[in-house]
């Protein structure tokens, strides 16, 4: 009897308590913070669970970069940088001078001819620290760091991944201490030393970076006078990228994309380029003269063309212009035989034999053999200075005055200069003012051809047929003037 009453009492008490409080009671105050948990388990490459790695250079084909840069890493895997170590023969893999530029994380200095590493760099986890080491770990690390990977240019992502800030530079020129700002310099010093001698680099000698920005940083000049401007105009990946204020000279990454092998030599674009001056046609009209199909030479055409449209040229002929003539780089226009003001009722022929050259500009201005490290090798010279040997086998010449074409062009330029009242072509180039009192539209027709040819700079080599027509027609027209 007592036990039954006790059970009944408990059931009634439970019912009353539930009915009073509801299904969930009120939340009490938060208790004190508990002790810090144990460190997470080690991840790949020795990661400790908090972004700290065992190694400075992680390698593994940019695996850790792919989380945010999958497309870039995927494109890079099709480049020669990716295969740089695999492409070395067995003898070269035993030569530290060769290996250092074909792998990631090598920070030891090795001079040409050295067969061993005499002094190791400060980092202890790059490829050089495992080179010629016969252990399983060393073999594994060499495999992880083979090839020119992301970190070879952008810096090691370890040991503290969260503190890593990638090295990024669009510059090719040197800093105040004479050190190259190009990320390509550790391995491409030969090309950079050649580039210093080029017209692309010549502006560095006369302008400070600030003056350069003031001169060429404008939106109308930027795409062809700065590395950043060219990238923004020609590489969709940089269309909305916010560059620093400093504008860089035309250099390595202007023409070449380190991450892509879409085109030969990793050039950024081989797109067709229309002449800007095409009277009577609308932009995009299939009849507009266009440079296309010249392989990597197309990258040069993006900038080396005259940038004066028909309205601009017509107004120059009628009224003169402070910057008379085409923009100072009409090499593409000359090459394809168009782009200069053509006097009415005269015939101009643009076709010539040089148009059969496969890579156009590059074939003559860059590609040739050279003795490098005691061996004759194919080499692309980045001084961009043409060599008469490139004219072989078509022409056996010692200079570019083949059959006296350049001499004849210079003589005819002098003749036209004198017809305009100048001593010679040099006097004309230094002193001609298209807006001066007394200069007529007829004289500007003659002068335009002269400025076009002088700005091209080849004195007929780029297109002897078209240049001769420009000169002969201008001379014939000048003979009709009072």
Secondary structure, DSSP 8 states (H G I E B T S, - for coil): -HHHHHHHHHHHHHHHHHHHH-SS-------------------GGG--SSSB-S-S---GGGTTTHHHHHHHHHHHTTSTTTTTTTTS-TTGGG-HHHHTTSBSS--S---TT--S-SS--S-SSSGGGTTT--SHHHHHHHHHHBSS-HHHHH----SBGGG---------SB-TTS-B--TTTTT-HHHHHHHTTSHHHHHHHH--HHHHHHHH-SHHHHHHH-HHHHHHHH-GGGTT----S----S-HHHHB-TT--SSGGGBS----EE-S--TT--TT-TTS-EE---GGGHHHHTTSS----HHHHHHHHHH--TT-SS-S-THHHHHHT--S---TT-------GGGG-TTTHHHHHTEEEEEETTEEEEEE-TT----GGGGTTT---SSS-GGGHHHHHHHHHHHHHHHTT-SSHHHHHHH--TTSTT--HHHHHHHHHHHHHHHH-STTTT-HHHHHHHHHHHHHHHTT--
